[in-house]
Amino acid sequence: MSIIDKRKTYLTFINITAAFLAAVMFVLFPACSGKEKKLADAISEQDTLPSMKSLGVSTLISDSGITRYKIVTEEWAIFDKKNPPYWSFEKGVYLEKFDSLFHIDASIKADTAYYFEKKKLWELRGNVQIHNQKGDKFDTQQLFWDEKEKKIYSDKFIQIAQEDKIITGYGFESNQELTEYQIFNNTGIFTIEDKAPEQSNKPDSLQQDSIKIESKQ
């Protein structure tokens, strides 16, 4: 190879090397700059796993030294790494809510339930059934119990069976004791004897049961 050819080869090598280094610097330069890139928090396996899991549970829950309710469930899991943290009852739950004298205000059961401890909010899903002290039975597919606001509510279809009649509607709100409640967008009132629909505008009979029936659009 002649000296000229060797020089051309050498210059070509230098040009390729310089181009390669320029490309590397172009890629690495932003990482070396003073600006830090914001990265999402890494999600570890521990964040998705419950910190506690118990099977075959029957226990009393207290708050400020006062027994609030009884929980009976096949599976109870606590996810305190989640945001927000919550309790999970994926295999169904039965609750008994107590008043200050340890009397049962209401009994509640559902196929699935979640309790958001910081919010003091229960979410009950699937075949939700409640019985109050008077024996009224409430059936719906989703229900929320807000302990802070001291109310129970739902925007789903609900059926309330009393001693002499059945009331149905969409949307429901009540106090925690389920002694004063109202139904929104009612769809009917039926007597137990013949299931015949009654007129929904009978304030005298409804007032005795502490019920309000409203039609909200």
Backbone bond lengths (Angstrom), bond angles and torsions (degrees), N, CA, C in turn:
res aa  C-N    CA-C-N  psi(-1)  N-CA   C-N-CA  omega(-1)  CA-C   N-CA-C  phi
1 M - - - 1.478 - - 1.514 107.72 -
2 S 1.342 116.05 136.71 1.445 120.38 -178.63 1.507 111.53 -77.56
3 I 1.313 117.08 165.70 1.474 122.22 179.87 1.516 110.10 -61.56
4 I 1.327 118.35 -36.44 1.464 122.31 -179.39 1.515 110.40 -66.03
5 D 1.362 114.69 -42.86 1.470 118.48 -179.68 1.522 110.54 -65.69
6 K 1.349 116.17 -41.47 1.463 119.58 177.90 1.518 111.37 -60.62
7 R 1.339 116.45 -40.54 1.465 120.05 -179.97 1.528 110.90 -64.64
8 K 1.345 117.23 -41.11 1.470 120.55 178.58 1.523 110.88 -62.85
9 T 1.338 115.80 -41.73 1.470 119.63 179.88 1.514 110.41 -64.19
10 Y 1.326 115.88 -40.86 1.469 121.01 -179.42 1.528 110.92 -64.50
11 L 1.342 116.34 -42.01 1.464 120.19 179.85 1.520 110.81 -67.38
12 T 1.337 116.93 -38.14 1.467 119.85 177.77 1.515 111.12 -62.25
13 F 1.354 116.34 -42.56 1.472 121.64 178.23 1.518 110.83 -60.43
14 I 1.339 116.22 -42.65 1.467 120.67 179.87 1.527 110.42 -63.50
15 N 1.326 116.71 -42.48 1.467 120.08 -179.59 1.525 111.76 -63.70
16 I 1.346 117.15 -42.21 1.469 121.57 179.33 1.523 109.89 -64.31
17 T 1.345 115.05 -43.37 1.472 119.22 179.93 1.516 111.32 -62.99
18 A 1.333 116.82 -43.04 1.466 121.14 179.91 1.524 111.09 -63.95
19 A 1.324 116.64 -40.39 1.469 120.25 179.03 1.523 110.74 -65.01
20 F 1.345 115.53 -39.46 1.469 119.76 179.65 1.525 110.70 -65.10
21 L 1.347 116.57 -44.71 1.468 120.40 179.49 1.524 111.46 -64.38
22 A 1.331 116.23 -36.80 1.470 119.49 178.55 1.520 110.75 -64.46
23 A 1.334 115.99 -39.89 1.470 119.61 179.26 1.523 110.87 -65.88
24 V 1.335 116.70 -41.73 1.471 120.56 178.57 1.516 110.79 -63.17
25 M 1.340 118.14 -43.86 1.464 121.86 179.41 1.522 110.92 -63.60
26 F 1.333 117.04 -36.30 1.463 120.84 179.34 1.531 111.03 -63.52
27 V 1.334 116.22 -38.07 1.465 120.51 -179.91 1.516 111.13 -74.46
28 L 1.335 116.59 -42.18 1.466 121.04 -173.64 1.511 114.00 -83.59
29 F 1.330 117.38 -22.04 1.457 119.54 -174.03 1.521 114.03 -57.94
30 P 1.395 120.34 -44.47 1.473 119.28 178.85 1.520 112.21 -60.59
31 A 1.349 117.08 -34.09 1.462 119.14 -179.22 1.517 110.83 -71.31
32 C 1.345 116.95 -25.59 1.464 120.46 -179.24 1.512 112.67 -89.51
33 S 1.336 117.55 -7.27 1.458 119.80 -178.72 1.510 110.25 -73.98
34 G 1.316 116.65 168.59 1.462 121.94 -177.02 1.514 113.46 -71.64
35 K 1.358 119.69 -15.71 1.445 122.43 -177.64 1.521 109.67 -80.39
36 E 1.352 116.09 129.99 1.449 120.85 178.15 1.522 109.66 -94.36
37 K 1.292 115.89 136.28 1.451 119.89 177.00 1.520 109.20 -81.93
38 K 1.342 116.81 136.37 1.454 121.81 177.34 1.520 109.33 -82.33
39 L 1.297 115.24 123.15 1.451 121.04 179.87 1.514 110.03 -112.25
40 A 1.322 116.91 146.28 1.464 121.03 177.71 1.518 109.62 -67.85
41 D 1.308 115.43 147.75 1.453 120.45 177.65 1.518 109.93 -61.66
42 A 1.297 114.83 134.60 1.464 119.75 179.15 1.524 110.16 -68.34
43 I 1.316 115.81 138.95 1.458 121.50 178.60 1.521 108.24 -101.20
44 S 1.284 115.51 112.63 1.457 119.61 -179.63 1.520 109.61 -89.20
45 E 1.317 115.34 165.29 1.456 120.61 179.35 1.519 110.82 -63.48
46 Q 1.342 116.18 -31.23 1.461 120.25 -179.01 1.523 112.00 -65.78
47 D 1.337 116.98 -28.53 1.463 120.41 -179.75 1.527 111.43 -67.32
48 T 1.315 117.86 -26.54 1.460 121.12 -177.18 1.520 112.78 -96.23
49 L 1.321 116.98 -5.95 1.461 121.06 -178.79 1.523 110.46 -101.21
50 P 1.319 117.92 147.17 1.470 119.79 177.80 1.524 111.33 -68.99
51 S 1.314 116.02 143.57 1.468 120.08 176.50 1.518 111.07 -78.80
52 M 1.332 116.52 -19.76 1.453 121.59 176.20 1.513 109.24 -147.56
53 K 1.320 116.84 140.47 1.456 121.18 176.97 1.523 108.15 -143.31
54 S 1.329 115.59 125.13 1.458 120.90 -178.85 1.520 109.63 -126.23
55 L 1.327 115.96 146.43 1.452 122.12 179.87 1.519 109.88 -117.46
56 G 1.342 115.33 145.45 1.455 119.63 178.24 1.516 113.21 60.77
57 V 1.335 116.30 57.32 1.468 122.04 -172.66 1.528 111.12 -96.35
58 S 1.317 115.52 137.33 1.468 123.29 168.15 1.519 105.97 -143.09
59 T 1.337 117.27 106.08 1.456 120.12 -172.13 1.519 111.65 -147.11
60 L 1.332 115.77 159.20 1.464 122.84 175.45 1.520 108.71 -100.83
61 I 1.337 116.55 138.06 1.461 122.53 179.65 1.523 108.80 -110.83
62 S 1.348 115.93 128.75 1.462 121.50 -179.15 1.521 110.62 -115.18
63 D 1.315 115.69 154.79 1.461 122.94 175.46 1.519 107.72 -139.94
64 S 1.331 116.51 123.02 1.480 122.42 -178.04 1.531 111.07 56.39
65 G 1.315 115.89 37.70 1.456 120.52 176.70 1.511 115.08 80.86
66 I 1.341 117.57 2.30 1.463 121.75 -178.98 1.528 109.06 -112.70
67 T 1.321 116.55 129.25 1.470 120.74 178.63 1.522 109.18 -70.74
68 R 1.325 115.74 119.63 1.462 121.42 -175.13 1.520 112.83 -95.73
69 Y 1.327 117.53 -45.20 1.450 119.80 -178.63 1.525 111.43 -159.96
70 K 1.301 114.28 167.45 1.464 123.63 176.92 1.519 108.59 -112.29
71 I 1.334 116.06 136.89 1.459 121.75 178.92 1.519 109.29 -117.68
72 V 1.322 115.74 130.93 1.464 121.96 172.13 1.522 106.80 -126.59
73 T 1.334 117.52 123.28 1.458 121.00 -176.81 1.526 110.46 -155.77
74 E 1.325 115.20 155.47 1.466 120.67 176.57 1.526 111.65 -78.32
75 E 1.339 116.41 -30.98 1.466 119.93 -177.02 1.525 110.08 -147.84
76 W 1.322 115.92 127.94 1.463 122.51 179.98 1.527 108.16 -128.76
77 A 1.337 116.25 119.48 1.460 121.24 179.60 1.525 109.46 -123.13
78 I 1.326 116.13 141.13 1.472 122.14 179.01 1.522 108.56 -115.49
79 F 1.337 116.42 123.27 1.463 123.16 178.51 1.535 107.91 -110.38
80 D 1.329 117.44 85.96 1.459 119.37 -177.78 1.526 113.44 -88.47
81 K 1.345 118.21 -3.15 1.462 121.79 176.06 1.527 111.81 -93.31
82 K 1.311 116.37 -11.22 1.465 120.23 179.31 1.522 110.48 -74.72
83 N 1.323 115.17 163.34 1.457 120.64 176.45 1.539 109.13 -126.57
84 P 1.356 118.19 104.42 1.466 126.14 1.19 1.524 111.73 -81.97
85 P 1.335 117.14 157.49 1.467 119.54 175.98 1.524 111.33 -68.56
86 Y 1.331 116.81 151.90 1.465 118.83 -177.70 1.527 110.73 -156.35
87 W 1.329 114.95 163.39 1.460 122.66 169.80 1.526 107.32 -98.43
88 S 1.318 116.01 147.54 1.462 120.81 -178.58 1.527 109.88 -126.74
89 F 1.334 114.94 135.03 1.462 122.18 176.03 1.536 107.39 -128.17
90 E 1.321 116.01 79.05 1.461 121.60 -172.01 1.528 112.96 -75.97
91 K 1.326 117.66 -20.21 1.464 120.64 -176.51 1.524 112.30 -108.25
92 G 1.323 115.41 26.78 1.457 119.88 176.47 1.519 112.15 96.73
93 V 1.335 114.70 158.09 1.459 120.16 -179.12 1.528 109.41 -151.63
94 Y 1.325 114.50 148.16 1.463 121.98 172.40 1.519 107.08 -125.53
95 L 1.339 115.76 128.07 1.465 121.48 -178.08 1.520 110.32 -122.15
96 E 1.321 114.76 142.95 1.460 120.89 167.95 1.521 107.15 -121.74
97 K 1.326 116.58 122.79 1.461 121.86 -179.72 1.526 109.04 -97.96
98 F 1.357 116.63 131.55 1.454 121.38 -176.58 1.528 111.40 -108.07
99 D 1.341 115.23 149.17 1.461 119.60 171.47 1.525 108.91 -88.82
100 S 1.334 117.36 -173.17 1.460 121.56 -175.83 1.523 113.00 -65.89
101 L 1.336 116.99 -19.85 1.464 121.71 179.43 1.526 111.70 -99.68
102 F 1.319 116.96 12.83 1.453 124.34 178.47 1.523 112.38 67.94
103 H 1.334 116.04 22.96 1.454 120.05 171.61 1.533 108.47 -85.94
104 I 1.327 116.39 149.33 1.463 120.23 -179.81 1.525 109.42 -79.27
105 D 1.327 116.10 112.34 1.475 121.31 175.07 1.519 110.68 -71.58
106 A 1.335 115.01 -44.25 1.466 120.01 -175.53 1.518 109.46 -158.51
107 S 1.318 115.05 151.49 1.460 121.41 171.74 1.524 107.75 -116.38
108 I 1.329 115.47 137.38 1.458 121.07 -173.56 1.532 108.94 -132.80
109 K 1.322 116.45 138.96 1.466 119.18 171.58 1.516 109.30 -141.03
110 A 1.335 115.33 151.14 1.463 121.13 -177.77 1.519 108.94 -155.96
111 D 1.353 115.27 158.78 1.464 120.55 178.43 1.524 111.68 -68.52
112 T 1.337 116.56 -35.54 1.470 122.41 -178.11 1.525 108.34 -143.93
113 A 1.333 116.21 147.02 1.464 119.10 178.42 1.523 109.76 -149.12
114 Y 1.335 114.73 149.74 1.464 122.23 174.77 1.527 107.70 -132.64
115 Y 1.326 115.50 140.89 1.459 120.32 177.65 1.516 108.83 -125.44
116 F 1.347 116.36 118.49 1.459 122.48 178.87 1.534 107.41 -94.97
117 E 1.342 114.66 101.77 1.461 121.12 -167.40 1.522 112.99 -62.47
118 K 1.343 117.90 -42.64 1.468 120.20 -178.57 1.527 111.68 -65.08
119 K 1.322 116.10 -38.31 1.466 120.68 178.92 1.529 112.25 -82.96
120 K 1.343 116.46 -15.63 1.474 122.24 -173.68 1.532 109.97 55.34
121 L 1.329 113.77 49.69 1.456 121.28 -176.11 1.525 110.19 -124.64
122 W 1.331 115.42 126.87 1.460 121.97 173.50 1.526 109.32 -98.43
123 E 1.331 116.39 138.13 1.461 122.02 169.34 1.524 107.58 -121.64
124 L 1.318 116.78 120.35 1.460 122.65 -178.02 1.522 109.00 -113.33
125 R 1.329 116.51 134.17 1.463 120.88 -174.98 1.534 110.39 -131.90
126 G 1.325 115.38 143.66 1.454 121.69 170.99 1.515 114.29 76.29
127 N 1.333 116.39 111.56 1.471 122.90 177.79 1.534 112.27 48.68
128 V 1.322 114.71 52.18 1.468 119.99 179.55 1.529 108.96 -77.06
129 Q 1.328 115.71 125.48 1.462 121.58 179.08 1.524 109.63 -128.36
130 I 1.339 115.36 133.62 1.468 120.87 178.60 1.523 109.03 -130.07
131 H 1.317 116.43 140.01 1.462 123.00 171.95 1.527 107.60 -121.39
132 N 1.343 116.78 130.20 1.468 119.12 175.62 1.525 109.99 -98.06
133 Q 1.347 116.06 -178.55 1.464 120.97 -176.54 1.527 112.32 -62.12
134 K 1.338 117.09 -30.96 1.464 120.49 -178.90 1.525 112.96 -77.85
135 G 1.338 116.44 -10.10 1.457 119.61 -178.89 1.515 114.02 95.98
136 D 1.330 117.81 2.13 1.462 120.06 175.83 1.527 109.43 -66.30
137 K 1.318 115.89 142.00 1.466 121.59 -179.23 1.520 109.46 -116.26
138 F 1.336 116.15 128.68 1.461 123.39 -178.72 1.529 108.28 -112.64
139 D 1.343 116.47 128.68 1.467 121.65 178.95 1.524 109.73 -125.93
140 T 1.341 116.78 128.41 1.454 122.08 176.62 1.525 108.71 -157.22
141 Q 1.340 116.60 175.96 1.464 120.43 -179.14 1.524 112.98 -102.43
142 Q 1.320 117.78 -12.14 1.466 120.56 177.26 1.517 108.70 -154.74
143 L 1.331 114.89 138.07 1.458 119.70 -177.17 1.525 109.11 -148.74
144 F 1.337 116.04 143.96 1.458 121.44 176.14 1.532 109.17 -118.39
145 W 1.319 115.16 139.17 1.465 121.22 176.53 1.525 107.42 -123.88
146 D 1.316 116.28 108.56 1.465 123.46 -178.30 1.522 108.40 -97.56
147 E 1.325 116.55 106.09 1.459 120.40 -177.69 1.532 111.78 -71.29
148 K 1.330 117.27 -33.07 1.463 120.16 179.37 1.520 111.29 -66.33
149 E 1.330 115.88 -45.25 1.462 120.80 -179.87 1.530 112.30 -84.34
150 K 1.333 116.32 -8.35 1.468 122.76 179.15 1.527 111.50 57.56
151 K 1.331 114.91 48.71 1.462 118.57 179.19 1.524 110.78 -145.14
152 I 1.319 115.01 157.82 1.454 124.09 176.35 1.521 107.14 -122.36
153 Y 1.333 117.26 136.24 1.462 118.45 -175.63 1.527 111.35 -153.77
154 S 1.334 114.72 162.83 1.462 122.37 177.24 1.517 108.46 -158.71
155 D 1.333 116.12 152.18 1.467 119.84 173.49 1.525 110.78 -112.62
156 K 1.338 116.93 9.97 1.464 121.98 179.87 1.534 110.76 -94.08
157 F 1.327 114.78 174.54 1.463 120.42 175.89 1.532 108.92 -62.47
158 I 1.337 116.45 137.43 1.460 120.91 -179.23 1.525 109.82 -137.54
159 Q 1.316 114.76 143.34 1.463 121.40 175.27 1.524 108.43 -122.96
160 I 1.329 115.78 129.94 1.462 121.35 179.08 1.518 108.21 -117.79
161 A 1.324 115.79 116.55 1.464 121.27 179.72 1.526 109.04 -100.20
162 Q 1.335 115.85 116.49 1.453 121.89 175.51 1.528 108.83 -104.19
163 E 1.312 115.94 -176.61 1.457 119.99 -176.22 1.527 112.06 -62.84
164 D 1.329 116.89 -37.03 1.464 119.62 -173.99 1.523 114.42 -117.66
165 K 1.339 117.80 -4.37 1.464 118.69 -177.53 1.520 111.57 -157.16
166 I 1.319 114.30 164.59 1.466 123.04 175.55 1.519 107.81 -121.64
167 I 1.329 116.26 131.26 1.462 122.36 -179.18 1.524 107.94 -117.15
168 T 1.322 117.75 134.98 1.462 121.75 179.44 1.520 110.32 -128.12
169 G 1.331 115.27 153.52 1.462 119.84 178.71 1.516 110.96 179.82
170 Y 1.334 115.04 179.11 1.459 122.06 177.76 1.531 108.35 -116.58
171 G 1.325 116.46 117.89 1.450 120.93 -177.80 1.511 110.99 97.99
172 F 1.337 115.43 136.04 1.462 120.30 -171.64 1.521 108.46 -158.00
173 E 1.343 115.72 143.49 1.468 120.92 176.18 1.519 108.81 -147.78
174 S 1.348 115.58 140.87 1.459 119.28 -175.08 1.527 109.95 -151.25
175 N 1.337 115.44 162.52 1.454 119.22 167.51 1.533 108.45 -74.72
176 Q 1.338 116.76 170.33 1.463 120.11 -175.92 1.524 112.75 -65.00
177 E 1.320 116.92 -28.03 1.463 120.85 -178.36 1.522 112.55 -81.92
178 L 1.335 116.19 -7.98 1.471 122.36 -178.58 1.526 111.86 57.44
179 T 1.337 115.81 35.94 1.462 120.93 176.25 1.519 111.76 -101.28
180 E 1.333 117.26 -22.73 1.456 122.26 177.20 1.526 107.91 -131.18
181 Y 1.308 115.94 116.30 1.453 118.27 -177.26 1.519 110.47 -147.85
182 Q 1.324 114.31 161.66 1.456 120.28 179.51 1.526 109.57 -135.47
183 I 1.315 114.71 147.44 1.460 122.63 179.43 1.520 108.19 -113.71
184 F 1.332 116.33 132.10 1.457 121.08 177.75 1.532 109.63 -100.74
185 N 1.316 114.88 148.35 1.472 120.42 178.21 1.530 111.35 51.20
186 N 1.331 115.50 56.19 1.460 119.89 -178.31 1.530 110.97 -64.84
187 T 1.316 115.98 144.70 1.469 121.10 -179.00 1.521 112.39 -111.23
188 G 1.345 117.95 -7.46 1.463 117.98 176.71 1.519 113.00 164.47
189 I 1.348 114.24 157.63 1.458 122.89 172.67 1.518 106.59 -128.11
190 F 1.314 116.95 124.24 1.461 121.63 -174.38 1.529 110.05 -124.72
191 T 1.319 116.32 135.20 1.460 119.79 177.13 1.523 109.32 -76.02
192 I 1.308 115.97 149.17 1.461 121.31 -178.39 1.533 111.37 -66.54
193 E 1.349 117.25 -35.14 1.464 120.79 -173.72 1.526 112.33 -64.16
194 D 1.345 115.96 -52.07 1.467 117.86 -173.59 1.527 113.38 -122.56
195 K 1.363 118.08 1.55 1.460 123.14 -179.98 1.523 112.40 58.05
196 A 1.341 116.46 20.04 1.466 119.31 -179.96 1.514 109.10 -78.70
197 P 1.343 118.53 137.88 1.463 120.74 -179.54 1.518 111.71 -68.29
198 E 1.332 115.95 138.33 1.453 121.64 175.22 1.518 108.68 -104.36
199 Q 1.296 114.98 169.22 1.453 119.08 173.53 1.517 108.72 -72.73
200 S 1.351 116.44 138.42 1.461 120.16 -177.11 1.522 112.81 -79.43
201 N 1.329 118.70 -6.73 1.462 120.71 -178.33 1.530 110.75 -102.92
202 K 1.336 116.49 64.94 1.459 122.38 176.26 1.519 108.79 -120.82
203 P 1.304 118.33 81.70 1.467 120.65 -172.87 1.509 113.55 -63.73
204 D 1.343 119.14 -31.89 1.464 119.82 -176.10 1.519 111.99 -63.87
205 S 1.341 117.25 -51.34 1.457 120.11 -177.60 1.520 111.22 -68.88
206 L 1.318 117.76 -34.03 1.454 120.29 -178.69 1.516 111.31 -73.53
207 Q 1.315 117.35 -33.90 1.455 120.25 -177.94 1.523 111.20 -66.01
208 Q 1.318 117.87 -30.93 1.455 120.95 179.23 1.518 111.44 -64.79
209 D 1.311 118.15 -27.49 1.435 121.65 -177.86 1.535 112.15 -98.89
210 S 1.311 118.24 10.59 1.460 123.78 178.86 1.528 111.81 55.60
211 I 1.325 116.00 43.64 1.468 121.21 -179.32 1.513 109.14 -117.96
212 K 1.312 114.54 140.91 1.464 121.14 169.06 1.511 107.84 -114.27
213 I 1.311 115.28 134.85 1.457 119.86 175.16 1.510 107.79 -118.40
214 E 1.323 115.71 121.84 1.451 120.31 -177.43 1.526 109.55 -127.37
215 S 1.308 114.88 154.68 1.460 120.86 173.17 1.508 107.83 -112.13
216 K 1.334 115.57 107.16 1.458 121.43 -179.59 1.511 109.19 -110.18
217 Q 1.295 116.33 131.40 1.458 120.44 177.28 1.523 108.43 -94.99
